[in-house]
Amino acid sequence: MMIIMNIELYLTDIGILMLEVDNLHKLFLEFIIKLGDLTINGRQSFVLIVALIIFPSMLLINLSLLSYVSAIGVFCCLITLVFVFCVGLFNGIGFHEKGRLVNVKSLPTAMSMYMVYFAGHSMIPPIYTSMRNTNQFSKVLLFGFILTTLTYLATAMVGYLMYGDSMESQITLNLPTNKVCTKVAIYTTLLMPITKYALILNPVATAIEGGLSEKYKNKRSVQSMIRVGLLISTVIMACVFPYYESLMAIVGSIFVVSTSFLLPCLCYLKISSDLRCGWKFEQMGIVGIFVFGILAGVLGTYLSVSDLVT
């Protein structure tokens, strides 16, 4: 299970790089880097620039320090929502657009993406162990999910009312680039992935360190090399993988479904059978969740891969 969770975190960080690149490319369409005879196009050059910006945070090993950096991302998310709303309110776009409220064809892909954005399971153990007062963990978890839900709901409603069916996978890609509010929203969006990248990748690096011998696993130089190596590999993958929404949908339909739906349900049913509790409404509900996870995973994976190919 840990392998699946670490792969999920690794792919999520690739998506974070792609999110940065898409927004930068929207602002600077003609940007390229020329080094003698070597020319690096806009998307690839932005991947390299973002990696250089993220690099210092990868050298932070202490999770408590990374949490302060990550807290900036929370405020950036709220600021982005406010300025997206201001674009619709003050820049002539309005909130009167209409579209299909439910698109059945895209529903499995949408479910996969929802799963990604609510999947905090991979980060919960390291956050718990890094807290000074673990007695407050339940309150922190509840507050975090409530704030996340309200932010997602508000962003989805504003985006739907502003652009309807024409809304892109990232609402910032729809915003007019010549408006001040748009630039503030996009630049703030650019800060969010930078503040989260190192925190998300830290459990992956810790798992790799756990496989090393005692001679090397606690050396600061080795820990830094592992994190820099992971950064370089995600940069390569971000240059190769073309679409942010397809990658996130695949992560949701395969990895999040496995770790959040299928494996916990199987473990619970195995424990229940060992205790010979019999079949009750609770067990039947678990089976229902398991079947839903299989359907969502299979359909989401199929549609995500087919969209990527076509």
KELUM-263513 format. One record per residue (C-alpha): x, y, z; residue in one letter; residue number from 1. Coordinates in nm, 3 decimals, padded with zeros to 5 digits, m for minus. Layout:
N
PT         x         y         z   aa     i
PT         X         Y         Z    A   NUM
...
//
This chain:
310
PT         x         y         z   aa     i
PT    00.000    00.000    00.000    M     1
PT    00.288    00.236    00.080    M     2
PT    00.424    00.186   m00.273    I     3
PT    00.089    00.288   m00.424    I     4
PT    00.067    00.595   m00.199    M     5
PT    00.421    00.704   m00.285    N     6
PT    00.359    00.665   m00.658    I     7
PT    00.044    00.872   m00.617    E     8
PT    00.239    01.151   m00.441    L     9
PT    00.510    01.139   m00.707    Y    10
PT    00.258    01.175   m00.991    L    11
PT    00.078    01.453   m00.801    T    12
PT    00.400    01.653   m00.791    D    13
PT    00.438    01.605   m01.167    I    14
PT    00.088    01.751   m01.198    G    15
PT    00.194    02.046   m00.981    I    16
PT    00.478    02.124   m01.223    L    17
PT    00.238    02.100   m01.517    M    18
PT   m00.005    02.336   m01.340    L    19
PT    00.273    02.593   m01.306    E    20
PT    00.381    02.554   m01.667    V    21
PT    00.028    02.592   m01.809    D    22
PT   m00.028    02.920   m01.625    N    23
PT    00.313    03.064   m01.711    L    24
PT    00.270    02.965   m02.075    H    25
PT   m00.064    03.150   m02.082    K    26
PT    00.103    03.468   m01.958    L    27
PT    00.413    03.444   m02.180    F    28
PT    00.314    03.265   m02.500    L    29
PT    00.625    03.357   m02.698    E    30
PT    00.881    03.291   m02.426    F    31
PT    01.179    03.071   m02.524    I    32
PT    01.532    03.016   m02.394    I    33
PT    01.829    03.028   m02.634    K    34
PT    02.170    02.897   m02.526    L    35
PT    02.390    02.924   m02.834    G    36
PT    02.250    02.682   m03.088    D    37
PT    02.022    02.524   m02.830    L    38
PT    01.661    02.649   m02.821    T    39
PT    01.422    02.545   m02.545    I    40
PT    01.055    02.609   m02.618    N    41
PT    00.808    02.778   m02.385    G    42
PT    00.666    02.482   m02.193    R    43
PT    00.999    02.307   m02.137    Q    44
PT    01.175    02.630   m02.042    S    45
PT    00.907    02.706   m01.783    F    46
PT    00.948    02.356   m01.634    V    47
PT    01.318    02.428   m01.583    L    48
PT    01.251    02.772   m01.433    I    49
PT    00.991    02.636   m01.190    V    50
PT    01.228    02.355   m01.089    A    51
PT    01.500    02.609   m01.007    L    52
PT    01.252    02.807   m00.793    I    53
PT    01.140    02.491   m00.609    I    54
PT    01.498    02.367   m00.559    F    55
PT    01.572    02.552   m00.227    P    56
PT    01.260    02.408   m00.061    S    57
PT    01.376    02.055   m00.153    M    58
PT    01.676    02.103    00.076    L    59
PT    01.447    02.144    00.379    L    60
PT    01.434    01.807    00.555    I    61
PT    01.233    01.912    00.862    N    62
PT    00.857    01.877    00.809    L    63
PT    00.781    02.146    01.067    S    64
PT    00.968    02.399    00.853    L    65
PT    00.793    02.278    00.538    L    66
PT    00.455    02.324    00.708    S    67
PT    00.518    02.698    00.742    Y    68
PT    00.599    02.717    00.370    V    69
PT    00.287    02.513    00.287    S    70
PT    00.065    02.743    00.497    A    71
PT    00.140    03.018    00.244    I    72
PT   m00.031    02.801   m00.018    G    73
PT   m00.356    02.799    00.182    V    74
PT   m00.372    03.179    00.187    F    75
PT   m00.279    03.191   m00.183    C    76
PT   m00.572    02.961   m00.262    C    77
PT   m00.817    03.193   m00.087    L    78
PT   m00.665    03.502   m00.252    I    79
PT   m00.697    03.338   m00.595    T    80
PT   m01.065    03.266   m00.535    L    81
PT   m01.129    03.628   m00.436    V    82
PT   m00.960    03.769   m00.746    F    83
PT   m01.128    03.522   m00.981    V    84
PT   m01.457    03.645   m00.838    F    85
PT   m01.340    04.005   m00.896    C    86
PT   m01.268    03.925   m01.263    V    87
PT   m01.629    03.819   m01.310    G    88
PT   m01.764    04.110   m01.109    L    89
PT   m01.559    04.403   m01.241    F    90
PT   m01.419    04.300   m01.581    N    91
PT   m01.740    04.260   m01.778    G    92
PT   m01.762    03.880   m01.771    I    93
PT   m02.047    03.847   m01.523    G    94
PT   m02.206    03.538   m01.372    F    95
PT   m02.482    03.461   m01.621    H    96
PT   m02.323    03.185   m01.833    E    97
PT   m02.519    02.862   m01.872    K    98
PT   m02.427    02.506   m01.963    G    99
PT   m02.505    02.145   m01.890    R   100
PT   m02.521    02.099   m01.515    L   101
PT   m02.446    01.725   m01.549    V   102
PT   m02.232    01.582   m01.831    N   103
PT   m02.278    01.206   m01.801    V   104
PT   m01.999    01.126   m02.049    K   105
PT   m01.739    01.312   m01.845    S   106
PT   m01.875    01.206   m01.505    L   107
PT   m01.622    00.922   m01.442    P   108
PT   m01.330    01.151   m01.527    T   109
PT   m01.474    01.424   m01.305    A   110
PT   m01.514    01.174   m01.019    M   111
PT   m01.150    01.072   m01.061    S   112
PT   m01.036    01.432   m01.033    M   113
PT   m01.258    01.490   m00.727    Y   114
PT   m01.090    01.192   m00.563    M   115
PT   m00.746    01.341   m00.625    V   116
PT   m00.829    01.676   m00.469    Y   117
PT   m00.987    01.523   m00.158    F   118
PT   m00.721    01.254   m00.119    A   119
PT   m00.519    01.371    00.178    G   120
PT   m00.456    01.017    00.305    H   121
PT   m00.094    01.009    00.190    S   122
PT   m00.004    01.320    00.387    M   123
PT   m00.201    01.242    00.704    I   124
PT    00.058    01.013    00.876    P   125
PT    00.359    01.247    00.833    P   126
PT    00.154    01.550    00.939    I   127
PT    00.037    01.366    01.252    Y   128
PT    00.388    01.259    01.349    T   129
PT    00.530    01.609    01.294    S   130
PT    00.273    01.785    01.516    M   131
PT    00.385    01.911    01.857    R   132
PT    00.041    01.847    02.007    N   133
PT   m00.110    01.540    01.844    T   134
PT   m00.425    01.579    02.055    N   135
PT   m00.529    01.859    01.819    Q   136
PT   m00.497    01.637    01.510    F   137
PT   m00.870    01.559    01.478    S   138
PT   m00.959    01.929    01.491    K   139
PT   m00.690    02.014    01.236    V   140
PT   m00.814    01.738    01.004    L   141
PT   m01.179    01.845    01.033    L   142
PT   m01.097    02.212    00.979    F   143
PT   m00.877    02.131    00.680    G   144
PT   m01.141    01.925    00.500    F   145
PT   m01.420    02.177    00.572    I   146
PT   m01.208    02.463    00.439    L   147
PT   m01.109    02.256    00.134    T   148
PT   m01.470    02.163    00.058    T   149
PT   m01.596    02.521    00.085    L   150
PT   m01.311    02.653   m00.132    T   151
PT   m01.365    02.390   m00.403    Y   152
PT   m01.741    02.446   m00.399    L   153
PT   m01.708    02.825   m00.426    A   154
PT   m01.450    02.797   m00.709    T   155
PT   m01.666    02.550   m00.903    A   156
PT   m01.976    02.768   m00.872    M   157
PT   m01.795    03.086   m00.974    V   158
PT   m01.627    02.913   m01.269    G   159
PT   m01.951    02.756   m01.391    Y   160
PT   m02.142    03.086   m01.369    L   161
PT   m01.861    03.272   m01.549    M   162
PT   m01.780    03.029   m01.832    Y   163
PT   m02.029    02.739   m01.833    G   164
PT   m01.927    02.447   m02.055    D   165
PT   m01.630    02.639   m02.198    S   166
PT   m01.441    02.637   m01.868    M   167
PT   m01.093    02.481   m01.891    E   168
PT   m00.946    02.227   m01.649    S   169
PT   m00.791    02.526   m01.468    Q   170
PT   m01.010    02.833   m01.439    I   171
PT   m00.707    03.064   m01.466    T   172
PT   m00.666    02.948   m01.829    L   173
PT   m01.003    03.109   m01.911    N   174
PT   m00.926    03.448   m01.757    L   175
PT   m00.838    03.745   m01.986    P   176
PT   m00.466    03.814   m01.943    T   177
PT   m00.493    04.190   m01.991    N   178
PT   m00.677    04.250   m01.662    K   179
PT   m00.510    04.335   m01.332    V   180
PT   m00.731    04.098   m01.131    C   181
PT   m00.642    03.815   m01.369    T   182
PT   m00.270    03.873   m01.329    K   183
PT   m00.302    03.876   m00.950    V   184
PT   m00.504    03.551   m00.961    A   185
PT   m00.256    03.376   m01.193    I   186
PT    00.055    03.494   m01.011    Y   187
PT   m00.098    03.386   m00.680    T   188
PT   m00.183    03.049   m00.835    T   189
PT    00.183    03.014   m00.931    L   190
PT    00.283    03.040   m00.565    L   191
PT    00.057    02.757   m00.449    M   192
PT    00.235    02.461   m00.614    P   193
PT    00.577    02.595   m00.513    I   194
PT    00.472    02.596   m00.147    T   195
PT    00.329    02.241   m00.162    K   196
PT    00.580    02.059   m00.382    Y   197
PT    00.845    01.971   m00.123    A   198
PT    00.588    01.876    00.144    L   199
PT    00.410    01.634   m00.091    I   200
PT    00.733    01.472   m00.210    L   201
PT    00.881    01.438    00.139    N   202
PT    00.713    01.100    00.223    P   203
PT    00.847    00.957   m00.106    V   204
PT    01.201    01.066   m00.016    A   205
PT    01.159    00.930    00.338    T   206
PT    01.049    00.592    00.200    A   207
PT    01.358    00.576   m00.023    I   208
PT    01.579    00.668    00.272    E   209
PT    01.420    00.385    00.472    G   210
PT    01.558    00.134    00.222    G   211
PT    01.917    00.250    00.270    L   212
PT    02.166    00.112    00.521    S   213
PT    02.211    00.282    00.857    E   214
PT    02.542    00.422    00.734    K   215
PT    02.375    00.643    00.471    Y   216
PT    02.008    00.694    00.564    K   217
PT    02.070    00.972    00.820    N   218
PT    02.333    01.163    00.626    K   219
PT    02.214    01.510    00.528    R   220
PT    02.401    01.495    00.196    S   221
PT    02.232    01.166    00.099    V   222
PT    01.889    01.300    00.196    Q   223
PT    01.945    01.611   m00.016    S   224
PT    02.066    01.406   m00.314    M   225
PT    01.754    01.187   m00.300    I   226
PT    01.525    01.493   m00.301    R   227
PT    01.714    01.663   m00.582    V   228
PT    01.704    01.339   m00.783    G   229
PT    01.327    01.319   m00.737    L   230
PT    01.295    01.681   m00.849    L   231
PT    01.496    01.612   m01.165    I   232
PT    01.290    01.303   m01.248    S   233
PT    00.960    01.491   m01.208    T   234
PT    01.093    01.766   m01.435    V   235
PT    01.163    01.508   m01.706    I   236
PT    00.817    01.354   m01.667    M   237
PT    00.649    01.696   m01.677    A   238
PT    00.823    01.769   m02.008    C   239
PT    00.703    01.438   m02.153    V   240
PT    00.344    01.423   m02.018    F   241
PT    00.119    01.659   m02.217    P   242
PT   m00.205    01.721   m02.023    Y   243
PT   m00.259    01.813   m01.658    Y   244
PT   m00.623    01.703   m01.635    E   245
PT   m00.554    01.360   m01.788    S   246
PT   m00.269    01.291   m01.546    L   247
PT   m00.479    01.393   m01.243    M   248
PT   m00.772    01.182   m01.361    A   249
PT   m00.544    00.878   m01.399    I   250
PT   m00.400    00.936   m01.051    V   251
PT   m00.752    00.954   m00.907    G   252
PT   m00.899    00.656   m01.089    S   253
PT   m00.607    00.418   m01.022    I   254
PT   m00.415    00.519   m00.712    F   255
PT   m00.667    00.711   m00.501    V   256
PT   m00.939    00.453   m00.568    V   257
PT   m00.699    00.176   m00.462    S   258
PT   m00.579    00.341   m00.139    T   259
PT   m00.902    00.514   m00.032    S   260
PT   m01.173    00.273   m00.148    F   261
PT   m01.059   m00.077   m00.238    L   262
PT   m00.783   m00.169    00.009    L   263
PT   m00.952   m00.024    00.324    P   264
PT   m01.278   m00.199    00.235    C   265
PT   m01.101   m00.531    00.176    L   266
PT   m00.912   m00.502    00.505    C   267
PT   m01.230   m00.420    00.695    Y   268
PT   m01.419   m00.713    00.540    L   269
PT   m01.129   m00.947    00.619    K   270
PT   m01.126   m00.836    00.985    I   271
PT   m01.505   m00.873    01.004    S   272
PT   m01.491   m01.224    00.862    S   273
PT   m01.218   m01.324    01.106    D   274
PT   m01.431   m01.200    01.396    L   275
PT   m01.730   m01.384    01.249    R   276
PT   m01.955   m01.086    01.300    C   277
PT   m02.191   m01.191    01.025    G   278
PT   m02.330   m00.972    00.753    W   279
PT   m02.487   m00.654    00.885    K   280
PT   m02.586   m00.323    00.729    F   281
PT   m02.236   m00.191    00.794    E   282
PT   m02.073   m00.472    00.596    Q   283
PT   m02.326   m00.427    00.315    M   284
PT   m02.241   m00.058    00.302    G   285
PT   m01.869   m00.143    00.279    I   286
PT   m01.941   m00.376   m00.013    V   287
PT   m02.136   m00.095   m00.182    G   288
PT   m01.839    00.140   m00.142    I   289
PT   m01.609   m00.130   m00.282    F   290
PT   m01.828   m00.182   m00.591    V   291
PT   m01.850    00.197   m00.643    F   292
PT   m01.470    00.219   m00.623    G   293
PT   m01.426   m00.052   m00.886    I   294
PT   m01.673    00.112   m01.125    L   295
PT   m01.525    00.460   m01.075    A   296
PT   m01.171    00.328   m01.116    G   297
PT   m01.236    00.126   m01.431    V   298
PT   m01.448    00.388   m01.609    L   299
PT   m01.226    00.678   m01.498    G   300
PT   m00.909    00.503   m01.614    T   301
PT   m01.060    00.405   m01.948    Y   302
PT   m01.190    00.754   m02.028    L   303
PT   m00.874    00.928   m01.905    S   304
PT   m00.646    00.710   m02.115    V   305
PT   m00.872    00.736   m02.420    S   306
PT   m00.880    01.118   m02.388    D   307
PT   m00.502    01.120   m02.358    L   308
PT   m00.458    00.906   m02.670    V   309
PT   m00.708    01.097   m02.883    T   310
//
